[in-house]
Amino acid sequence: AAHGRAAQAPADAAAGRWAAGGGPADRRVLDVLCVLALQALCGAVEADTRRLALLAGIGRETARTALLRLSADGWIAPAQAAVGVHGAHWTIDPAALIHSAIEVPRSQADPRAVGAGSADRSALLASLTARTAAAAHDLFTHGPALGHHAGNTYARTTSEPQQLEDLAKATGASPATTARTLARLTSAGVLLRTRAGWRRHASDRRQTSAVRLGVNGRLDERERRYRIERELWAWWQAEAAWMRAPRRPAAHHRPARAQLSLLPDDGTNAYGPHPRRADGRLDWREARRIVHDERAGHARRHRPAKDGQLDAAAQLVRECLGAERIA
């Protein structure tokens, strides 16, 4: 929990940093990194941009630029570059102020620091997870939705009324800006204004408001698109591994789609060899179609062999039995 507290305390103190421009997205990314660090019990975590984007409810390019801004301002730091299918590692302790090394080599370990217990970690993790989940919604994407800052403001509200000054301080925006944001949230039907302040309704009304604004399903569609992109990237990585292999099998000996092997060779992928065009270049469009159809539950359309070419079954018979097709 010490890593999370050390990252959240200065971020809360500099609330104005997260109120304008790319600030709302930056704060979401910082919060998500803290959640991942708390889950991993480590200050440095692997976090690719698509994963961060989906958890924060933003786009992958927005997540990428947020990482760069946070790193440039010293909030986070790169710990390890992306390699192959693995994403980059980021640390929320760029100054390495928090350590766990035992300074005195005695049989009895050093007592843990104050606030390092499991209860404190669980409380912080629950708070950040709830706040991130509240902001990551279709309703708080870009227009005609309400935007990232409105989502962050909503995430700071609870079922108990809060005053304008308290919410302005928590979000870092001016009282006038906060009042306008709260008015939009109230008009959208997700907040209720009372004499004691603003609070959430007894039931979650974000979905209803998203449907009314015509933005319902945005994040689900983004998740489907990113899932396809991940599988295409993994397919390409497998193909590149096969091309670099020093003793790679011949192209016609490679496992086809859905074929399993106890000891798979380098470059084996569940989709089989990467599709190629007639000139031997990779066919990215066909690969995307295959993955998209697989995700949509559609069977891949069989393409009959052209004249003079053998289909997969005939090729197998010829190789195993030495037979030739005569008709």
ZISUL-V905393 format. One line per field, one symbol per residue. ss: DSSP state (H for helix, E for strand, L for the rest). phi: phi as a letter, one per 40 degrees, with the letter a starting at -180 (. if undefined). A space follows every 50 residues. Layout:
ss: ???
phi: ???
//
This chain:
ss: LHHHHHHHHHHHHLHHHHLLLLHHHHHHHHHHHHHHHHHHLLLEEELLHH HHHHHHLLLHHHHHHHHHHHHHLLLLEEEELLELLELLEEELLLLLLLLL LLLLLLLLLLLLLLLLLHHHHHHHHHHHHHHHHHHLLHHHLLLLLLLHHH HHHHHLLLLLLELHHHHHHHHLLLHHHHHHHHHHHHHHLLEEEELLEEEE LLLLLHHHHHHHHLLLLHHHHHHHHHHHHHHHHHHHHHHHHHHHLLLLLL HHHLLLLLLLLLLLLLLLLLLLLLLELLLLLELHHHHHHHHHHHHHLLLL LLLLLLLLLLLHHHHHHHHHHLLLLLL
phi: .ccccccccccccbdccbcbgcddcdccccccccccccccfacbbcaccc ccccccgbcccccccccccccccgcbacbaccbfccccbbbcbccfcbbb cccbcbccccccccgcccccccccccccccccccccadcbccdcccgccc cccdcccbcccbcdcccccccgccdcccccccccccccgbbbcbcchbac ccbcbccccccccgbcgcccccccccccccccccccccccccccccbccc dcbcdcdgcbacbccdgcbccgcccbcccgccccccccccccccccgccc ccbcccdgbbccccccccccbgcbcba
//
